Amino acid sequence: MPGRRLGRARLRVAAAVGATTLLGTVAVAAGPAQAAPAKLPAKAPAPAAACSTPYKIEQTLDGGTTWRMCWHYESKAGLVLDDVSYQPKGESAPIKVLTSAKLGQIHVPYDDGSNEYDDLTGQGFSQGLMQLDPAECPGGTIKTVRVPDAWDPSRPDVKGLCATTRARGHAYRMSGEGDKVFQRQGKDLLLYTVNQVGWYEYITEWRFSGDGTMSMQVGATGTLSPMDYDAGDGRGWPIGKGAKDFATSHAHNVFWRLNFGLDGSPKSKIEQYDSKTTATSGQIPKTKTTRKQVTKELAGDAAEARWWRVVSTAGKNKDGHPRSYEIVPGHTTKYQGRSYTKHDVYFTEYNKCEQFATHNLRNCGRGAGKSVDKWVTGQTLKHPIVWVNIGFHHIARDEDQEPMPVHWQGFQLAPRDVTAMNPLTPPALSGHNGHTEEAG
């Protein structure tokens, strides 16, 4: 049903500039070009951010950890983080973590089969960047974003990126001898934008913690579309009085695209770990964990005792262990309707053309070339790109009116051996590395 997702703000833009609509998008002449940040050198191993001041973010958190990164804004993907590095207390130089990180797609199919959307490449996600009120960014700074090819030429610049800190609760707690308690209340560096697509507003959050953890999540809010109602055929939920209006159920399948650069090198390794527990009558069950080197492209499926990590080939921590980041998926509802949403994670060999997990804008020459599942062709992984897919099945409820409470979906990247100890370790415990029990 063309146009059913046009939200209130989008309709105002269309009216203001005399735009035409096609499948719920607004097409107008290109606006002013983006003021691009300074580019990184082609082979820049340096972990410190290399961009002009307006596009640079640097934050030292309680406990001494400093995060540094650059950012830019793309015409389809929206916010992109570049050259992300992490420098905990005790490290003489920043540790490069990510070359780039961004959303790879938001795929929205409806349960009744009436509509299916790719919000980044087909519904103007980037163009729907919303102006933020100072009250939405307490204690922080709202950065001005130039939207490339702005649909509304009167507002190519939007104060739309919040950079602030936010409490995370306990970073750790440990009881020591006597009444001594070691505890720390942590804060995260928080970056976020709000993008309107139709009647939805997506809050895209990037959190960076003092212990090296990175958290990526998307929250959907806004309101239910007044056009998305069915006749009560079992694919919706009654909203309003009685059982007359049934809001159509649908899925939000969010993909992230991560280009790692651990220790300044793109040549990371991928490892998969699986744990199996066996029980023998009368004995305590035993669990064995095995490691598999993922050397070729993979479409991976999460399991109860399976996880993956991205391992540096260029650096080790002070204990001599290779630095790595573990992928920690949040709750997900796997959508079985499309081949590209049937897997939880993809590892593909780097190809500049491959930017969006579905409805990729260019055919990249591998199979059909339009979705991430088609790019898993058995190539050897020399420069792996990580794609994470987290799904949410939205069955509406009375509480979704109005405004709709935020529902979140996302994942974490947890440091594994990036530092020799917890980077927030208090001085009194700094000697507790390895087997610290006195020999008896």
N, C-alpha and C positions, 0 to 999 in steps of 0.2 A: 504494500500500500504506500505509494510514493508520498513522502512528506509527513508521514505519521510521527516521526521523531523530531520534527522541528520544534524546538523549545521557544519559550517566550523571548529570550534575548536574541536568538537567531532570527526569529520572525521580524524583530525590530530592525536588525541589520539589513535583512532583505528589502524591507520597505524603504529604508533610508537611502540605499544605493541603487535601487531599481534592479536588483539581481533576479536571475531566473533560478528555479530550483530543479534538481534532478536527484531522485532517490534520497531526498532529505538533506542534500548538501546545497550550498549556495555558491555559485560560480560567478566571480566578477574579475575585472581586470586586476593584474598584479599590482600590489602597493609598493611602497618604497623598499629598496633592497635592505637586507639585514646588515647591520653594522657588526661585522664578524670580529671576534677576538683574535689576538695574535696567534698564529699557528705554531704548533710544536715543530721542532726540526724533524726531518724524516726519520732519524734514528736517535731520538732523544731518550737516553737511558736515565737521565737525571730525575730523581723522584720528586724534586721540588716543583711546585706549580709554575708553568711557563706561559703566562698570559698577562694581558694588560689588567690594570687594577680593577676596572668595573666588572671584570669577569673572573676575578680571583676570590676564593673563599679560604680563610685561614682561621681556625678556632682552637685555642688551648683550653682543655677541659680541666675540671678539678682532678687532681692526681697527676697532672703534668703531661698528659697526652695531647699532642697537636695533630689535627687533621688539616690537610691542604688539598685543594683541588681547583680546577677551572670549570666553567660552565658555558654552554651556549644553547641557543634555542633553534630547533629545526622546524621547517614548515609542515612536517607531518608527525614526527615523533614527539615534538614538544621539547621539554627540558632534557638536556644531555649533560652528564657529568664527565669531565675529562681529567686525566692525569691525577688520579686520586692516590694520595700517599698518607701514611700513618707513621707518626714518630712518638713512640711511648717514652716515658721517663727512662733514662739510662741508655738510650740509643743515640749514638753520635750523629746520625743522619736519618732523614726520612726514609721509610721503607715503601717503595712503590708497590701499589696493590692492583689498581685497575687503570687500563688505558682509556676505556670509556664504558659508560653504563647508561642505559635508557630503556624505556618501554619498547617492546617489540610488536605489540598489537593488543587490542581489546576486542575480542570476538564475541558478538552478542546474537545468538540464535534464539528464536521464540519457539515455545513448546508446540504451538499449533501449526508450525510450518509455514506461517504466513510471511515471515520476514527473517532476515539474517543480515547482520551488519558487521563491518570491520571499521571500528570507530576511528582508528588512527589514519588509515589510508583511504577510507571511503566516506567518513562522516565529519570531517573537519575538526577533529580533536584539538589540534594545535591552534587553529583559528579561534577556538572558543576559550582562550585564556581569559580568566576573570580578574578584574581589579580587586585587590585585597585592601580591606580596611585596616588601619593601624591596630585596632583592637584584636585582629586575627593573628597578629605577629608580636605578642607581648615580649618586651625585652630584646627585640631583634631589629632587623633592617629589612625593609621591603625594597627589592631591587627592581629597576625598570628594565623591562624586556621588550626588545623590538621583535615584533612578529613578522617573519618573512612572508612576502606576498599577501599582506593583510587584506582580507575581504572588505573591511571597512577602512578606506583610505584616511578617514578622519581620525582614526585611533590606531596607528601602527605601533605606538609605544604604550605599554601597559605596566603599571606597577603591580607585578604579578608573581614575583618570587620572594618568598619569606625565608630568611636565614636567621635562625634563633637557637636558643638552647631550651631544653625541656627536661624536667625531672624524670628519672626512670625508676626511682625507688632504690632498693638495696642493690649495690654492685657486688657486695659480699658481706658475710657475717660469719664469724668464727669465735668460739669460746676458747680462751686460753687458760693458763694456770691461775688459780685463785678466782677472783671475780673479774679478771680482765676479759673484755670483749673487743674484738677487732671487727669493726663494721664501717662501711662507707655508703653514703647516699649518693648515687651517681647522677650525672646529667649527660644528655646526648646533644650533639649538634644535630639540628633538625632543619632540613630544607624541604619546602613543599610548594606546589602550584595547585590551582583549582582550574579545571577545564570543563566547560559546559558542552555536552553533546545532547541535543534534543532537550528533554526534560531532566536528564541526569546531570549531576555535577560530580566530577571525579577529583578527589583529593589525592595527589600522588606524593607520597612521603618517602624521604631518604633520611635514615637516622644513622649516626656514627657515634659509637660509644667509646668510653675511656679505655675499655679492655680490648679494643680492636674489633668488636662486633659491628657488622653493618646490617641494618634492617631495611628492607624494601617492601612497601605495601601501598595498595590502592584502596581508597574508601569511596564507595558510591553513596551519594546522597542526592538532594534535590527534591523531586516529587514524581509520583507516578504519572505517566503520560495519560491524558484524558482520552486519547484515541486507542489505547491498548486494552480493550475490553472485548471479551468473547461472549458467547451465548450460554456459557455454563456447560461446556462439553467435557468437563473433567480436566481441562488443561489450565484452569485459572482458579482464583480464590475469591469468594464473595467479599466485596468492599462496599461499605455503606449499609443502609438499612435493608434488612431482609436478605434475600438471595436473588437479586436482580442483576447487579453489576459484578462481573467476574474479571478481575485484573489478570491479564495473561501472564503466565509464568514464563521465565526465560533464563538464560545462562549468561554469566559474565566470565569469559575465559581470558585471563590476563597473562601475557607473555612479557618477559624481560629479556633483553639482549646484553650480555656481559662479555667484554673483551678484556681479559686479564693481562697484566703486565708485571707479574710478581718479580721484585728485585730488578725491574727495568727491562725484563726480557719477555717477549711474547711466546717463547717456546716452553710453555708450561706442559706438565704431564697430567693426565686424568687417571684417577684410581677409583675403583669400586670395591666396597667392603660389604661382605655378607656374613651374618652370624647365624649359626644353626645350633639349636639346643637338643640334646638327646638325653633321654631318661632311661636308666636301668633299674629294674625292680630292687628296692632296698637301698639304693644309693642316691646321693645328691646329684641332680641333673648337671651335666657339663655343657658348656657352650664353647664352640670353636668359631673363631672369626678368620675368614680368608680374604686375601687381597687379590684383586684382578687388575692388571694394567690394561687400561682402555687405550689401545694404540690406533684404533680406526674409528671412524665416525659411528655414533651410537644414538639410537632412540631409546632412552632409558625409562623403565617403569619402577616407581617406588614400591618398596615392600616393607613389612614390619621391622625387619632387621637388616636393612640395606641403606647405605649412604655413599656419597661420592665426595671426593675432595680434588681441588686443583692444586698441584704441587709445583713449587718453584724449581727451575733447573739452574738458577743463577745465584742463589743465596741460601745460607743456613743461619740458624740462630746461634747463640753463644754456647749451647750444649752440643752443637754440631749436627742438629737435626734439620732437614730441609723444611723451609717455610711452606705453609699451605693454608688454604681456606676450605672449610667444609660447607657444603650446601645443605641447609636445614629448611626443608619445605614446611610451610604452615598447612593448616587444614585445607583440603581441596576436594572438590566434587568433579570427578573426571567426566567430561562430556564425550559420549561415544558416537556422536552424529557425524564427525568429520575425522579423517585420518590424522590430521595434524594435531587434534586435541586428545588423541588416544594415549599419548605418552606424557610423562611428567617432566622430563628433562631431555634436551638434545645437546649433543656435542658435535659440532661441525667444523670442518677446516675453514679458516678465514677466507672469505671472498667479499670484496668490497661491495659487490652488487647485492649481497644477501643482507638486507636491513630489516625486513618485517617478516614475522613468522607466518602470516597469512596475507593473501592479496598483496604480495610483494610488488612494488611498482614496476620493476623490470624483470624480464625473463633472464635468468642467470645462466642458462645453458646446460642445466643439469635436470634431465627429465622434464616434467612440466614447468619446473622452475619457479612456481609462484608461492610455495609454502615450504616450511622448514622440513617437513617429513620427506619431501622430494630431494632434499640436499644431503640426506644420509645415504651416500652411495658407496661407502667402503673406502673412502680416501684415508690415507695415513694422516694422523693428527700431528702436525708440526706446530701450528699456531691455532689452538682450539678456541672456538667461540662457544659460550655456554648460553643456552636458552632454557629458561625456567617457566613452566606453565602451571598456574594455580587457578582453579575453577571455583565458581560459586553459583549454585542454582537458586535463583531468586523466586521464591513462591511468596507472593505479596501477603500482607496482613493488615488488619485495621490500623495498627500503629504506624504504618507507612504514610498515613495522611495526618497532617502535613505541617512542616517539612518531614521528609523521610529520614529516620535515624541512619547514621553512617554504618554501613556494613563493610568490613575490612577483609582483604585477602592479600597474602604476601608470603615472604620467606626471609631467612637470615643467611648471611655469610659469617660463619664463626671461625675465628683464628685458631689454627691448630699448629702449634710449634712455631708460630711467628716470633715469639719471644721465649726466652728460656724459663721464665716464671710469669706469673700473673703480673702484668705491667703496673697494677695498682697495689702490689704488695707493700705493706707498711715496713719501715726500716727495721723494726724489731723482729721481723720474720724473714729478712732478706737472705739469711743463711740457710733457709729451709728449702734446699734444692736437691732433689733426689732422695735417697734413703737416709733420713736424718736421725733415725732411732739409734741411740748409743749402743754399741756392742756390749752384750752382757756375758 
